[in-house]
Amino acid sequence: MVYPPTDGQRVTVLSIDGGGVQGIVPAVLLNFLEHQLKELERENGGNADDVRIADYFDVIGGTGTGSLLAAMLTKPSKQQPIRPQYDMSDIISSLKEISRDTFPDEEALSLVQRAVNLASGAFGLFTSTLRTFLDPQKNIWSIIDEFWERNWETDCRPVEVYNEKLRIKLGNTRLDETLSDVVIPAFCFDTSRPVVFSTSQAKKLHEKCNEDVTLTDAVLSSSATPTVFPFHSFKYLGRFGRFADGSIFANNPTLLSLTEGANLHGSGPNYNNHLVLSLGTIRRRAPPNDICALPSVIIDYISNKIWKGIRSRVLQYMYILFGDITEMYMTQMLPSQLHEGCLNYLRIQGFEPNNLVPSIVDGSESGFETLRRAANNIFKRPATVVDPNTGTHAEQNFTNEQALTYFAQQLHIERQRRLLNE
């Protein structure tokens, strides 16, 4: 279990980006971190088999697939309620299973099947939109609202499989029962406002209003990615609401997680006593700005079913923009370079290779293994830090593997300090 920061010197925070099937990338990074923590525990005569990531972090935030990782990391075991149920090998196996069953390889479909799916989706969108415009009772804002919602759910995959898998993995565990404080952002379309599901808020709801938020509902809400899953509806704060992907405003939930840690543990505006690990997925390269890149844009445009391709690209670049802004804030708030034996903030994210041709959004065996290889390649790359003045990524004189190894040492020292002071 996580001992309170008052028994140590640091507030420890883990943040995990959203990214669909790309959630395997931070999972591989966390698997390496868990291995390092086990080695350190073994060297100090402890029980390495009992090491869990949740033991080392006060707050774990996640968006989309990151919310699923956060939930599985902090879910208590039925046999030992004070211990996490899953280690990273369990979580990676679960991600593979969920991805395979929820996001089958579209390329495996026949040409006729894909043509029928495209034609039926386009016809349904056209007819429903036409009916909306011809209705004299609707004003322009209701037309825009309906058009947006209809486009959101066009080409959506059936959520039943994903829902069933989550309920198997998470059961009926409530958000207020997690072993570390969890932060999961989502967006409520009924109020047009962001919502942050958290362990601390869930505890208040359970005690004062006898209202429960399950981990499954929180993860389904944060995972309702545009054009992938439909809205998730459930009762929250006394009424039913429709919730969507937290990536709309917090694909990188580091700031939300850091704020939660500060609020819970009274660190105030001084974040120098924080240890923050932020894990991204595969960052797509910036949009092309020259005519030489036009053929690849056209190919991508056609291969992604035209309109669906436009929407996915817009969302991808929107996530890049929001992520860059978060990184710029973080580098100004926390020391992000290895200096005088301290690395307060570490952000690790892969960059899409130029030769990464296979799709990285399906859950096929080949797609999953492609992502796993991409994640393993991240370790040998130089660690980067964002220049807050220019937003560019500057390479450091140490690799991501070295940085994560050193970060594990800091986490181990902090946990040992807390165990000694309990």
Number of C-alpha atoms within 10 A of each C-alpha: 18 19 18 16 19 13 16 18 14 26 26 24 26 26 29 30 29 31 25 21 25 27 28 28 27 28 24 22 24 21 18 19 21 22 19 20 24 22 18 17 18 14 11 11 9 13 12 18 11 12 20 22 26 26 20 26 28 26 29 34 31 33 33 32 25 33 32 27 28 29 29 24 25 28 26 22 14 11 8 9 14 15 21 24 20 21 20 22 14 12 21 20 12 18 22 19 15 20 25 18 15 21 19 16 19 14 11 10 11 10 10 9 12 15 13 12 12 15 12 13 13 14 11 13 15 11 10 13 17 11 9 17 15 9 10 7 8 11 11 8 9 12 14 14 10 14 16 12 15 17 17 20 17 19 19 16 15 13 16 11 13 19 16 13 18 21 15 11 19 19 14 14 20 20 29 22 20 24 25 28 26 31 30 30 31 28 25 20 14 10 11 9 11 18 18 18 23 24 24 16 16 21 19 14 18 15 10 9 11 10 15 19 24 17 31 25 23 27 30 27 31 33 31 26 24 22 18 19 23 26 26 20 15 14 13 15 11 9 7 11 18 18 28 28 28 29 28 19 18 26 28 30 29 29 17 19 29 24 17 23 25 19 12 15 15 12 16 11 10 11 19 14 13 21 25 28 21 24 26 24 27 22 17 16 13 10 11 11 8 7 8 9 11 12 10 11 14 12 11 15 16 14 11 15 13 14 12 18 15 15 15 15 16 13 16 16 16 16 22 18 13 16 21 18 15 18 22 18 13 21 18 13 15 19 18 19 20 17 9 6 9 14 21 23 22 25 22 23 21 20 15 14 12 8 6 11 9 11 16 19 18 22 26 24 14 14 20 23 15 16 25 18 12 22 22 16 12 21 20 12 18 18 24 21 21 21 14 16 8 8 13 13 14 12 13 15 10 15 17 22 20 15 21 23 16 18 24 22 16 21 19 19 15 20 24 16 17 19 13 9 11 10
